[in-house]
Amino acid sequence: MLVEGIFDGTAVRPLEPLELEPNQRVFIEIPKKKFSPTEQQKIDEKIAAIDDIFGMLTPEEEKVYDDVVSKRMNFKERVTI
């Protein structure tokens, strides 16, 4: 479930009602930042280049590549692209 909310200075308040039990534990992921159109274009170009590379790699090489990339990037701070 993806929930949009607003931080009011004390707590994150959802914009829509949620069907949750009182005191139910939830995990909130805060996007690090939004990208400018120029930054987004550079990211898209890099992703396209990576997609080209994957056509040349064996499944084992793809796995190694994925492992290296995930270690270099902090996926705890995901940004929707």
N, CA, C and O atoms as a Maestro MAE file, in Angstrom:
{
 s_m_m2io_version
 :::
 2.0.0
}

f_m_ct {
 s_m_title
 :::
 protein
 m_atom[324] {
  # First column is atom index #
  i_m_mmod_type
  r_m_x_coord
  r_m_y_coord
  r_m_z_coord
  i_m_residue_number
  s_m_chain_name
  s_m_pdb_residue_name
  s_m_pdb_atom_name
  i_m_atomic_number
  :::
  1 25 0.859 -1.164 0.000 1 A "MET " " N  " 7
  2 3 0.000 0.000 0.000 1 A "MET " " CA " 6
  3 2 0.907 1.230 0.000 1 A "MET " " C  " 6
  4 15 1.863 1.297 0.773 1 A "MET " " O  " 8
  5 25 0.618 2.181 -0.844 2 A "LEU " " N  " 7
  6 3 1.327 3.451 -0.880 2 A "LEU " " CA " 6
  7 2 0.378 4.513 -0.354 2 A "LEU " " C  " 6
  8 15 -0.744 4.650 -0.841 2 A "LEU " " O  " 8
  9 25 0.829 5.263 0.639 3 A "VAL " " N  " 7
  10 3 -0.012 6.262 1.287 3 A "VAL " " CA " 6
  11 2 0.673 7.619 1.180 3 A "VAL " " C  " 6
  12 15 1.856 7.746 1.497 3 A "VAL " " O  " 8
  13 25 -0.057 8.620 0.740 4 A "GLU " " N  " 7
  14 3 0.483 9.969 0.691 4 A "GLU " " CA " 6
  15 2 0.062 10.689 1.965 4 A "GLU " " C  " 6
  16 15 -1.073 10.560 2.423 4 A "GLU " " O  " 8
  17 25 0.996 11.449 2.527 5 A "GLY " " N  " 7
  18 3 0.691 12.174 3.753 5 A "GLY " " CA " 6
  19 2 1.465 13.461 3.831 5 A "GLY " " C  " 6
  20 15 2.252 13.791 2.943 5 A "GLY " " O  " 8
  21 25 1.233 14.182 4.901 6 A "ILE " " N  " 7
  22 3 1.905 15.451 5.153 6 A "ILE " " CA " 6
  23 2 2.470 15.418 6.562 6 A "ILE " " C  " 6
  24 15 1.795 14.995 7.500 6 A "ILE " " O  " 8
  25 25 3.725 15.873 6.710 7 A "PHE " " N  " 7
  26 3 4.339 15.975 8.025 7 A "PHE " " CA " 6
  27 2 3.922 17.310 8.629 7 A "PHE " " C  " 6
  28 15 4.198 18.363 8.055 7 A "PHE " " O  " 8
  29 25 3.265 17.277 9.770 8 A "ASP " " N  " 7
  30 3 2.742 18.506 10.377 8 A "ASP " " CA " 6
  31 2 3.683 19.104 11.420 8 A "ASP " " C  " 6
  32 15 3.293 19.995 12.175 8 A "ASP " " O  " 8
  33 25 4.900 18.621 11.460 9 A "GLY " " N  " 7
  34 3 5.864 19.097 12.445 9 A "GLY " " CA " 6
  35 2 6.009 18.147 13.610 9 A "GLY " " C  " 6
  36 15 6.993 18.204 14.347 9 A "GLY " " O  " 8
  37 25 5.035 17.273 13.780 10 A "THR " " N  " 7
  38 3 5.053 16.295 14.861 10 A "THR " " CA " 6
  39 2 4.891 14.868 14.331 10 A "THR " " C  " 6
  40 15 5.611 13.957 14.738 10 A "THR " " O  " 8
  41 25 3.948 14.696 13.430 11 A "ALA " " N  " 7
  42 3 3.644 13.363 12.917 11 A "ALA " " CA " 6
  43 2 3.291 13.449 11.434 11 A "ALA " " C  " 6
  44 15 2.940 14.511 10.918 11 A "ALA " " O  " 8
  45 25 3.392 12.308 10.771 12 A "VAL " " N  " 7
  46 3 2.958 12.232 9.382 12 A "VAL " " CA " 6
  47 2 1.466 11.916 9.387 12 A "VAL " " C  " 6
  48 15 1.028 10.926 9.973 12 A "VAL " " O  " 8
  49 25 0.708 12.763 8.735 13 A "ARG " " N  " 7
  50 3 -0.746 12.606 8.679 13 A "ARG " " CA " 6
  51 2 -1.141 12.173 7.272 13 A "ARG " " C  " 6
  52 15 -0.841 12.880 6.311 13 A "ARG " " O  " 8
  53 25 -1.812 11.018 7.126 14 A "PRO " " N  " 7
  54 3 -2.232 10.579 5.792 14 A "PRO " " CA " 6
  55 2 -3.290 11.521 5.218 14 A "PRO " " C  " 6
  56 15 -4.087 12.108 5.951 14 A "PRO " " O  " 8
  57 25 -3.279 11.652 3.883 15 A "LEU " " N  " 7
  58 3 -4.254 12.521 3.226 15 A "LEU " " CA " 6
  59 2 -5.607 11.834 3.060 15 A "LEU " " C  " 6
  60 15 -6.622 12.495 2.839 15 A "LEU " " O  " 8
  61 25 -5.615 10.505 3.167 16 A "GLU " " N  " 7
  62 3 -6.860 9.747 3.055 16 A "GLU " " CA " 6
  63 2 -6.992 8.836 4.274 16 A "GLU " " C  " 6
  64 15 -5.983 8.464 4.873 16 A "GLU " " O  " 8
  65 25 -8.216 8.471 4.649 17 A "PRO " " N  " 7
  66 3 -8.393 7.543 5.776 17 A "PRO " " CA " 6
  67 2 -7.739 6.189 5.482 17 A "PRO " " C  " 6
  68 15 -7.723 5.727 4.341 17 A "PRO " " O  " 8
  69 25 -7.209 5.573 6.519 18 A "LEU " " N  " 7
  70 3 -6.568 4.271 6.387 18 A "LEU " " CA " 6
  71 2 -7.338 3.231 7.188 18 A "LEU " " C  " 6
  72 15 -7.848 3.512 8.272 18 A "LEU " " O  " 8
  73 25 -7.410 2.048 6.645 19 A "GLU " " N  " 7
  74 3 -8.053 0.944 7.372 19 A "GLU " " CA " 6
  75 2 -6.978 0.164 8.111 19 A "GLU " " C  " 6
  76 15 -6.561 -0.911 7.678 19 A "GLU " " O  " 8
  77 25 -6.536 0.722 9.235 20 A "LEU " " N  " 7
  78 3 -5.511 0.100 10.061 20 A "LEU " " CA " 6
  79 2 -6.027 -0.033 11.478 20 A "LEU " " C  " 6
  80 15 -6.879 0.734 11.927 20 A "LEU " " O  " 8
  81 25 -5.495 -1.020 12.168 21 A "GLU " " N  " 7
  82 3 -5.834 -1.204 13.576 21 A "GLU " " CA " 6
  83 2 -5.090 -0.153 14.404 21 A "GLU " " C  " 6
  84 15 -3.989 0.250 14.028 21 A "GLU " " O  " 8
  85 25 -5.669 0.301 15.527 22 A "PRO " " N  " 7
  86 3 -4.937 1.221 16.405 22 A "PRO " " CA " 6
  87 2 -3.602 0.612 16.831 22 A "PRO " " C  " 6
  88 15 -3.523 -0.581 17.125 22 A "PRO " " O  " 8
  89 25 -2.580 1.416 16.863 23 A "ASN " " N  " 7
  90 3 -1.224 1.016 17.258 23 A "ASN " " CA " 6
  91 2 -0.563 0.025 16.293 23 A "ASN " " C  " 6
  92 15 0.455 -0.582 16.629 23 A "ASN " " O  " 8
  93 25 -1.135 -0.140 15.101 24 A "GLN " " N  " 7
  94 3 -0.519 -1.025 14.114 24 A "GLN " " CA " 6
  95 2 0.787 -0.384 13.640 24 A "GLN " " C  " 6
  96 15 0.825 0.802 13.315 24 A "GLN " " O  " 8
  97 25 1.839 -1.174 13.604 25 A "ARG " " N  " 7
  98 3 3.140 -0.665 13.173 25 A "ARG " " CA " 6
  99 2 3.127 -0.475 11.661 25 A "ARG " " C  " 6
  100 15 2.639 -1.329 10.920 25 A "ARG " " O  " 8
  101 25 3.669 0.658 11.212 26 A "VAL " " N  " 7
  102 3 3.797 0.951 9.786 26 A "VAL " " CA " 6
  103 2 5.234 1.405 9.521 26 A "VAL " " C  " 6
  104 15 5.938 1.832 10.436 26 A "VAL " " O  " 8
  105 25 5.649 1.311 8.290 27 A "PHE " " N  " 7
  106 3 6.964 1.772 7.876 27 A "PHE " " CA " 6
  107 2 6.767 2.905 6.879 27 A "PHE " " C  " 6
  108 15 6.000 2.773 5.925 27 A "PHE " " O  " 8
  109 25 7.446 3.998 7.096 28 A "ILE " " N  " 7
  110 3 7.291 5.177 6.250 28 A "ILE " " CA " 6
  111 2 8.596 5.403 5.505 28 A "ILE " " C  " 6
  112 15 9.669 5.459 6.106 28 A "ILE " " O  " 8
  113 25 8.489 5.531 4.187 29 A "GLU " " N  " 7
  114 3 9.665 5.799 3.360 29 A "GLU " " CA " 6
  115 2 9.563 7.230 2.847 29 A "GLU " " C  " 6
  116 15 8.574 7.600 2.215 29 A "GLU " " O  " 8
  117 25 10.581 8.025 3.117 30 A "ILE " " N  " 7
  118 3 10.586 9.425 2.713 30 A "ILE " " CA " 6
  119 2 11.491 9.568 1.487 30 A "ILE " " C  " 6
  120 15 12.683 9.270 1.567 30 A "ILE " " O  " 8
  121 25 10.940 10.021 0.345 31 A "PRO " " N  " 7
  122 3 11.808 10.226 -0.819 31 A "PRO " " CA " 6
  123 2 12.862 11.283 -0.508 31 A "PRO " " C  " 6
  124 15 12.578 12.290 0.139 31 A "PRO " " O  " 8
  125 25 14.078 11.040 -0.978 32 A "LYS " " N  " 7
  126 3 15.173 11.959 -0.669 32 A "LYS " " CA " 6
  127 2 14.987 13.300 -1.365 32 A "LYS " " C  " 6
  128 15 15.139 14.345 -0.732 32 A "LYS " " O  " 8
  129 25 14.662 13.291 -2.650 33 A "LYS " " N  " 7
  130 3 14.465 14.554 -3.345 33 A "LYS " " CA " 6
  131 2 13.808 14.301 -4.686 33 A "LYS " " C  " 6
  132 15 13.785 13.177 -5.187 33 A "LYS " " O  " 8
  133 25 13.283 15.349 -5.246 34 A "LYS " " N  " 7
  134 3 12.762 15.305 -6.604 34 A "LYS " " CA " 6
  135 2 13.874 15.797 -7.515 34 A "LYS " " C  " 6
  136 15 14.676 16.643 -7.119 34 A "LYS " " O  " 8
  137 25 13.924 15.274 -8.728 35 A "PHE " " N  " 7
  138 3 14.948 15.680 -9.675 35 A "PHE " " CA " 6
  139 2 14.419 16.731 -10.633 35 A "PHE " " C  " 6
  140 15 13.247 16.711 -11.010 35 A "PHE " " O  " 8
  141 25 15.300 17.654 -11.026 36 A "SER " " N  " 7
  142 3 14.959 18.640 -12.040 36 A "SER " " CA " 6
  143 2 14.827 17.913 -13.377 36 A "SER " " C  " 6
  144 15 15.320 16.793 -13.509 36 A "SER " " O  " 8
  145 25 14.179 18.515 -14.366 37 A "PRO " " N  " 7
  146 3 14.071 17.870 -15.682 37 A "PRO " " CA " 6
  147 2 15.436 17.506 -16.268 37 A "PRO " " C  " 6
  148 15 15.574 16.451 -16.888 37 A "PRO " " O  " 8
  149 25 16.442 18.357 -16.083 38 A "THR " " N  " 7
  150 3 17.787 18.062 -16.602 38 A "THR " " CA " 6
  151 2 18.394 16.866 -15.885 38 A "THR " " C  " 6
  152 15 18.965 15.982 -16.524 38 A "THR " " O  " 8
  153 25 18.274 16.830 -14.545 39 A "GLU " " N  " 7
  154 3 18.779 15.690 -13.780 39 A "GLU " " CA " 6
  155 2 18.061 14.407 -14.179 39 A "GLU " " C  " 6
  156 15 18.690 13.360 -14.339 39 A "GLU " " O  " 8
  157 25 16.728 14.491 -14.341 40 A "GLN " " N  " 7
  158 3 15.945 13.317 -14.711 40 A "GLN " " CA " 6
  159 2 16.366 12.796 -16.082 40 A "GLN " " C  " 6
  160 15 16.417 11.584 -16.291 40 A "GLN " " O  " 8
  161 25 16.667 13.693 -17.018 41 A "GLN " " N  " 7
  162 3 17.102 13.276 -18.351 41 A "GLN " " CA " 6
  163 2 18.431 12.530 -18.266 41 A "GLN " " C  " 6
  164 15 18.614 11.514 -18.936 41 A "GLN " " O  " 8
  165 25 19.365 13.029 -17.443 42 A "LYS " " N  " 7
  166 3 20.657 12.349 -17.274 42 A "LYS " " CA " 6
  167 2 20.461 10.964 -16.668 42 A "LYS " " C  " 6
  168 15 21.103 10.001 -17.089 42 A "LYS " " O  " 8
  169 25 19.583 10.864 -15.687 43 A "ILE " " N  " 7
  170 3 19.292 9.575 -15.061 43 A "ILE " " CA " 6
  171 2 18.697 8.622 -16.090 43 A "ILE " " C  " 6
  172 15 19.099 7.462 -16.168 43 A "ILE " " O  " 8
  173 25 17.737 9.109 -16.882 44 A "ASP " " N  " 7
  174 3 17.109 8.272 -17.901 44 A "ASP " " CA " 6
  175 2 18.124 7.776 -18.921 44 A "ASP " " C  " 6
  176 15 18.056 6.627 -19.358 44 A "ASP " " O  " 8
  177 25 19.073 8.642 -19.306 45 A "GLU " " N  " 7
  178 3 20.117 8.247 -20.260 45 A "GLU " " CA " 6
  179 2 21.010 7.158 -19.673 45 A "GLU " " C  " 6
  180 15 21.386 6.213 -20.368 45 A "GLU " " O  " 8
  181 25 21.344 7.293 -18.403 46 A "LYS " " N  " 7
  182 3 22.172 6.278 -17.747 46 A "LYS " " CA " 6
  183 2 21.429 4.954 -17.641 46 A "LYS " " C  " 6
  184 15 22.015 3.892 -17.852 46 A "LYS " " O  " 8
  185 25 20.151 5.010 -17.316 47 A "ILE " " N  " 7
  186 3 19.355 3.786 -17.235 47 A "ILE " " CA " 6
  187 2 19.285 3.110 -18.598 47 A "ILE " " C  " 6
  188 15 19.379 1.886 -18.687 47 A "ILE " " O  " 8
  189 25 19.119 3.902 -19.667 48 A "ALA " " N  " 7
  190 3 19.083 3.345 -21.025 48 A "ALA " " CA " 6
  191 2 20.411 2.669 -21.357 48 A "ALA " " C  " 6
  192 15 20.425 1.603 -21.974 48 A "ALA " " O  " 8
  193 25 21.532 3.281 -20.951 49 A "ALA " " N  " 7
  194 3 22.850 2.686 -21.201 49 A "ALA " " CA " 6
  195 2 22.997 1.368 -20.444 49 A "ALA " " C  " 6
  196 15 23.547 0.401 -20.971 49 A "ALA " " O  " 8
  197 25 22.506 1.338 -19.216 50 A "ILE " " N  " 7
  198 3 22.551 0.098 -18.423 50 A "ILE " " CA " 6
  199 2 21.697 -0.976 -19.088 50 A "ILE " " C  " 6
  200 15 22.098 -2.138 -19.154 50 A "ILE " " O  " 8
  201 25 20.527 -0.593 -19.577 51 A "ASP " " N  " 7
  202 3 19.672 -1.557 -20.273 51 A "ASP " " CA " 6
  203 2 20.388 -2.148 -21.482 51 A "ASP " " C  " 6
  204 15 20.249 -3.338 -21.764 51 A "ASP " " O  " 8
  205 25 21.161 -1.317 -22.202 52 A "ASP " " N  " 7
  206 3 21.934 -1.807 -23.344 52 A "ASP " " CA " 6
  207 2 22.982 -2.816 -22.901 52 A "ASP " " C  " 6
  208 15 23.193 -3.832 -23.563 52 A "ASP " " O  " 8
  209 25 23.638 -2.535 -21.783 53 A "ILE " " N  " 7
  210 3 24.670 -3.434 -21.265 53 A "ILE " " CA " 6
  211 2 24.072 -4.787 -20.907 53 A "ILE " " C  " 6
  212 15 24.685 -5.823 -21.166 53 A "ILE " " O  " 8
  213 25 22.881 -4.788 -20.313 54 A "PHE " " N  " 7
  214 3 22.284 -6.048 -19.880 54 A "PHE " " CA " 6
  215 2 22.043 -7.001 -21.033 54 A "PHE " " C  " 6
  216 15 22.023 -8.214 -20.830 54 A "PHE " " O  " 8
  217 25 21.859 -6.485 -22.235 55 A "GLY " " N  " 7
  218 3 21.698 -7.366 -23.388 55 A "GLY " " CA " 6
  219 2 22.972 -8.112 -23.729 55 A "GLY " " C  " 6
  220 15 22.937 -9.100 -24.462 55 A "GLY " " O  " 8
  221 25 24.115 -7.640 -23.196 56 A "MET " " N  " 7
  222 3 25.409 -8.248 -23.509 56 A "MET " " CA " 6
  223 2 25.928 -9.147 -22.392 56 A "MET " " C  " 6
  224 15 26.922 -9.847 -22.581 56 A "MET " " O  " 8
  225 25 25.281 -9.139 -21.248 57 A "LEU " " N  " 7
  226 3 25.770 -9.904 -20.095 57 A "LEU " " CA " 6
  227 2 25.092 -11.262 -19.974 57 A "LEU " " C  " 6
  228 15 23.931 -11.430 -20.349 57 A "LEU " " O  " 8
  229 25 25.831 -12.221 -19.447 58 A "THR " " N  " 7
  230 3 25.238 -13.518 -19.114 58 A "THR " " CA " 6
  231 2 24.405 -13.326 -17.846 58 A "THR " " C  " 6
  232 15 24.586 -12.328 -17.147 58 A "THR " " O  " 8
  233 25 23.501 -14.252 -17.530 59 A "PRO " " N  " 7
  234 3 22.727 -14.134 -16.286 59 A "PRO " " CA " 6
  235 2 23.620 -14.033 -15.042 59 A "PRO " " C  " 6
  236 15 23.294 -13.311 -14.099 59 A "PRO " " O  " 8
  237 25 24.741 -14.755 -15.043 60 A "GLU " " N  " 7
  238 3 25.650 -14.693 -13.899 60 A "GLU " " CA " 6
  239 2 26.283 -13.305 -13.786 60 A "GLU " " C  " 6
  240 15 26.418 -12.766 -12.687 60 A "GLU " " O  " 8
  241 25 26.673 -12.725 -14.939 61 A "GLU " " N  " 7
  242 3 27.254 -11.384 -14.927 61 A "GLU " " CA " 6
  243 2 26.216 -10.342 -14.497 61 A "GLU " " C  " 6
  244 15 26.557 -9.389 -13.797 61 A "GLU " " O  " 8
  245 25 24.963 -10.510 -14.906 62 A "GLU " " N  " 7
  246 3 23.901 -9.592 -14.487 62 A "GLU " " CA " 6
  247 2 23.739 -9.622 -12.973 62 A "GLU " " C  " 6
  248 15 23.546 -8.581 -12.345 62 A "GLU " " O  " 8
  249 25 23.817 -10.822 -12.382 63 A "LYS " " N  " 7
  250 3 23.679 -10.966 -10.928 63 A "LYS " " CA " 6
  251 2 24.814 -10.226 -10.212 63 A "LYS " " C  " 6
  252 15 24.579 -9.514 -9.236 63 A "LYS " " O  " 8
  253 25 26.032 -10.397 -10.700 64 A "VAL " " N  " 7
  254 3 27.181 -9.714 -10.101 64 A "VAL " " CA " 6
  255 2 26.999 -8.201 -10.229 64 A "VAL " " C  " 6
  256 15 27.234 -7.459 -9.275 64 A "VAL " " O  " 8
  257 25 26.585 -7.754 -11.401 65 A "TYR " " N  " 7
  258 3 26.367 -6.321 -11.626 65 A "TYR " " CA " 6
  259 2 25.313 -5.786 -10.663 65 A "TYR " " C  " 6
  260 15 25.518 -4.749 -10.033 65 A "TYR " " O  " 8
  261 25 24.182 -6.492 -10.544 66 A "ASP " " N  " 7
  262 3 23.122 -6.068 -9.623 66 A "ASP " " CA " 6
  263 2 23.642 -5.948 -8.192 66 A "ASP " " C  " 6
  264 15 23.329 -4.988 -7.489 66 A "ASP " " O  " 8
  265 25 24.438 -6.932 -7.765 67 A "ASP " " N  " 7
  266 3 24.978 -6.916 -6.404 67 A "ASP " " CA " 6
  267 2 25.885 -5.704 -6.177 67 A "ASP " " C  " 6
  268 15 25.809 -5.054 -5.134 67 A "ASP " " O  " 8
  269 25 26.743 -5.405 -7.159 68 A "VAL " " N  " 7
  270 3 27.658 -4.270 -7.034 68 A "VAL " " CA " 6
  271 2 26.878 -2.960 -6.987 68 A "VAL " " C  " 6
  272 15 27.153 -2.102 -6.148 68 A "VAL " " O  " 8
  273 25 25.912 -2.806 -7.880 69 A "VAL " " N  " 7
  274 3 25.126 -1.570 -7.925 69 A "VAL " " CA " 6
  275 2 24.345 -1.376 -6.634 69 A "VAL " " C  " 6
  276 15 24.312 -0.271 -6.093 69 A "VAL " " O  " 8
  277 25 23.713 -2.440 -6.131 70 A "SER " " N  " 7
  278 3 22.916 -2.294 -4.911 70 A "SER " " CA " 6
  279 2 23.784 -1.966 -3.703 70 A "SER " " C  " 6
  280 15 23.319 -1.311 -2.770 70 A "SER " " O  " 8
  281 25 25.035 -2.409 -3.705 71 A "LYS " " N  " 7
  282 3 25.938 -2.052 -2.603 71 A "LYS " " CA " 6
  283 2 26.383 -0.599 -2.711 71 A "LYS " " C  " 6
  284 15 26.600 0.060 -1.695 71 A "LYS " " O  " 8
  285 25 26.520 -0.094 -3.940 72 A "ARG " " N  " 7
  286 3 26.958 1.288 -4.139 72 A "ARG " " CA " 6
  287 2 25.842 2.284 -3.873 72 A "ARG " " C  " 6
  288 15 26.102 3.418 -3.470 72 A "ARG " " O  " 8
  289 25 24.599 1.865 -4.099 73 A "MET " " N  " 7
  290 3 23.451 2.744 -3.898 73 A "MET " " CA " 6
  291 2 22.799 2.396 -2.579 73 A "MET " " C  " 6
  292 15 22.771 1.233 -2.176 73 A "MET " " O  " 8
  293 25 22.283 3.390 -1.917 74 A "ASN " " N  " 7
  294 3 21.579 3.154 -0.668 74 A "ASN " " CA " 6
  295 2 20.096 3.021 -0.983 74 A "ASN " " C  " 6
  296 15 19.396 4.028 -1.089 74 A "ASN " " O  " 8
  297 25 19.606 1.789 -1.136 75 A "PHE " " N  " 7
  298 3 18.217 1.595 -1.505 75 A "PHE " " CA " 6
  299 2 17.254 1.886 -0.367 75 A "PHE " " C  " 6
  300 15 16.041 1.774 -0.542 75 A "PHE " " O  " 8
  301 25 17.771 2.255 0.784 76 A "LYS " " N  " 7
  302 3 16.883 2.689 1.848 76 A "LYS " " CA " 6
  303 2 16.347 4.080 1.538 76 A "LYS " " C  " 6
  304 15 15.329 4.494 2.093 76 A "LYS " " O  " 8
  305 25 17.023 4.795 0.662 77 A "GLU " " N  " 7
  306 3 16.585 6.131 0.256 77 A "GLU " " CA " 6
  307 2 16.168 6.069 -1.200 77 A "GLU " " C  " 6
  308 15 16.835 6.645 -2.059 77 A "GLU " " O  " 8
  309 25 15.078 5.380 -1.489 78 A "ARG " " N  " 7
  310 3 14.613 5.204 -2.862 78 A "ARG " " CA " 6
  311 2 14.011 6.479 -3.404 78 A "ARG " " C  " 6
  312 15 13.385 7.261 -2.689 78 A "ARG " " O  " 8
  313 25 14.219 6.656 -4.680 79 A "VAL " " N  " 7
  314 3 13.601 7.771 -5.382 79 A "VAL " " CA " 6
  315 2 12.853 7.185 -6.563 79 A "VAL " " C  " 6
  316 15 13.417 6.420 -7.346 79 A "VAL " " O  " 8
  317 25 11.610 7.537 -6.691 80 A "THR " " N  " 7
  318 3 10.849 7.031 -7.819 80 A "THR " " CA " 6
  319 2 11.291 7.736 -9.076 80 A "THR " " C  " 6
  320 15 11.351 8.964 -9.142 80 A "THR " " O  " 8
  321 25 11.595 6.941 -10.061 81 A "ILE " " N  " 7
  322 3 12.043 7.504 -11.340 81 A "ILE " " CA " 6
  323 2 10.965 7.327 -12.370 81 A "ILE " " C  " 6
  324 15 11.138 7.732 -13.520 81 A "ILE " " O  " 8
  :::
 }
 m_bond[323] {
  # First column is bond index #
  i_m_from
  i_m_to
  i_m_order
  :::
  1 1 2 1
  2 2 3 1
  3 3 4 2
  4 3 5 1
  5 5 6 1
  6 6 7 1
  7 7 8 2
  8 7 9 1
  9 9 10 1
  10 10 11 1
  11 11 12 2
  12 11 13 1
  13 13 14 1
  14 14 15 1
  15 15 16 2
  16 15 17 1
  17 17 18 1
  18 18 19 1
  19 19 20 2
  20 19 21 1
  21 21 22 1
  22 22 23 1
  23 23 24 2
  24 23 25 1
  25 25 26 1
  26 26 27 1
  27 27 28 2
  28 27 29 1
  29 29 30 1
  30 30 31 1
  31 31 32 2
  32 31 33 1
  33 33 34 1
  34 34 35 1
  35 35 36 2
  36 35 37 1
  37 37 38 1
  38 38 39 1
  39 39 40 2
  40 39 41 1
  41 41 42 1
  42 42 43 1
  43 43 44 2
  44 43 45 1
  45 45 46 1
  46 46 47 1
  47 47 48 2
  48 47 49 1
  49 49 50 1
  50 50 51 1
  51 51 52 2
  52 51 53 1
  53 53 54 1
  54 54 55 1
  55 55 56 2
  56 55 57 1
  57 57 58 1
  58 58 59 1
  59 59 60 2
  60 59 61 1
  61 61 62 1
  62 62 63 1
  63 63 64 2
  64 63 65 1
  65 65 66 1
  66 66 67 1
  67 67 68 2
  68 67 69 1
  69 69 70 1
  70 70 71 1
  71 71 72 2
  72 71 73 1
  73 73 74 1
  74 74 75 1
  75 75 76 2
  76 75 77 1
  77 77 78 1
  78 78 79 1
  79 79 80 2
  80 79 81 1
  81 81 82 1
  82 82 83 1
  83 83 84 2
  84 83 85 1
  85 85 86 1
  86 86 87 1
  87 87 88 2
  88 87 89 1
  89 89 90 1
  90 90 91 1
  91 91 92 2
  92 91 93 1
  93 93 94 1
  94 94 95 1
  95 95 96 2
  96 95 97 1
  97 97 98 1
  98 98 99 1
  99 99 100 2
  100 99 101 1
  101 101 102 1
  102 102 103 1
  103 103 104 2
  104 103 105 1
  105 105 106 1
  106 106 107 1
  107 107 108 2
  108 107 109 1
  109 109 110 1
  110 110 111 1
  111 111 112 2
  112 111 113 1
  113 113 114 1
  114 114 115 1
  115 115 116 2
  116 115 117 1
  117 117 118 1
  118 118 119 1
  119 119 120 2
  120 119 121 1
  121 121 122 1
  122 122 123 1
  123 123 124 2
  124 123 125 1
  125 125 126 1
  126 126 127 1
  127 127 128 2
  128 127 129 1
  129 129 130 1
  130 130 131 1
  131 131 132 2
  132 131 133 1
  133 133 134 1
  134 134 135 1
  135 135 136 2
  136 135 137 1
  137 137 138 1
  138 138 139 1
  139 139 140 2
  140 139 141 1
  141 141 142 1
  142 142 143 1
  143 143 144 2
  144 143 145 1
  145 145 146 1
  146 146 147 1
  147 147 148 2
  148 147 149 1
  149 149 150 1
  150 150 151 1
  151 151 152 2
  152 151 153 1
  153 153 154 1
  154 154 155 1
  155 155 156 2
  156 155 157 1
  157 157 158 1
  158 158 159 1
  159 159 160 2
  160 159 161 1
  161 161 162 1
  162 162 163 1
  163 163 164 2
  164 163 165 1
  165 165 166 1
  166 166 167 1
  167 167 168 2
  168 167 169 1
  169 169 170 1
  170 170 171 1
  171 171 172 2
  172 171 173 1
  173 173 174 1
  174 174 175 1
  175 175 176 2
  176 175 177 1
  177 177 178 1
  178 178 179 1
  179 179 180 2
  180 179 181 1
  181 181 182 1
  182 182 183 1
  183 183 184 2
  184 183 185 1
  185 185 186 1
  186 186 187 1
  187 187 188 2
  188 187 189 1
  189 189 190 1
  190 190 191 1
  191 191 192 2
  192 191 193 1
  193 193 194 1
  194 194 195 1
  195 195 196 2
  196 195 197 1
  197 197 198 1
  198 198 199 1
  199 199 200 2
  200 199 201 1
  201 201 202 1
  202 202 203 1
  203 203 204 2
  204 203 205 1
  205 205 206 1
  206 206 207 1
  207 207 208 2
  208 207 209 1
  209 209 210 1
  210 210 211 1
  211 211 212 2
  212 211 213 1
  213 213 214 1
  214 214 215 1
  215 215 216 2
  216 215 217 1
  217 217 218 1
  218 218 219 1
  219 219 220 2
  220 219 221 1
  221 221 222 1
  222 222 223 1
  223 223 224 2
  224 223 225 1
  225 225 226 1
  226 226 227 1
  227 227 228 2
  228 227 229 1
  229 229 230 1
  230 230 231 1
  231 231 232 2
  232 231 233 1
  233 233 234 1
  234 234 235 1
  235 235 236 2
  236 235 237 1
  237 237 238 1
  238 238 239 1
  239 239 240 2
  240 239 241 1
  241 241 242 1
  242 242 243 1
  243 243 244 2
  244 243 245 1
  245 245 246 1
  246 246 247 1
  247 247 248 2
  248 247 249 1
  249 249 250 1
  250 250 251 1
  251 251 252 2
  252 251 253 1
  253 253 254 1
  254 254 255 1
  255 255 256 2
  256 255 257 1
  257 257 258 1
  258 258 259 1
  259 259 260 2
  260 259 261 1
  261 261 262 1
  262 262 263 1
  263 263 264 2
  264 263 265 1
  265 265 266 1
  266 266 267 1
  267 267 268 2
  268 267 269 1
  269 269 270 1
  270 270 271 1
  271 271 272 2
  272 271 273 1
  273 273 274 1
  274 274 275 1
  275 275 276 2
  276 275 277 1
  277 277 278 1
  278 278 279 1
  279 279 280 2
  280 279 281 1
  281 281 282 1
  282 282 283 1
  283 283 284 2
  284 283 285 1
  285 285 286 1
  286 286 287 1
  287 287 288 2
  288 287 289 1
  289 289 290 1
  290 290 291 1
  291 291 292 2
  292 291 293 1
  293 293 294 1
  294 294 295 1
  295 295 296 2
  296 295 297 1
  297 297 298 1
  298 298 299 1
  299 299 300 2
  300 299 301 1
  301 301 302 1
  302 302 303 1
  303 303 304 2
  304 303 305 1
  305 305 306 1
  306 306 307 1
  307 307 308 2
  308 307 309 1
  309 309 310 1
  310 310 311 1
  311 311 312 2
  312 311 313 1
  313 313 314 1
  314 314 315 1
  315 315 316 2
  316 315 317 1
  317 317 318 1
  318 318 319 1
  319 319 320 2
  320 319 321 1
  321 321 322 1
  322 322 323 1
  323 323 324 2
  :::
 }
}
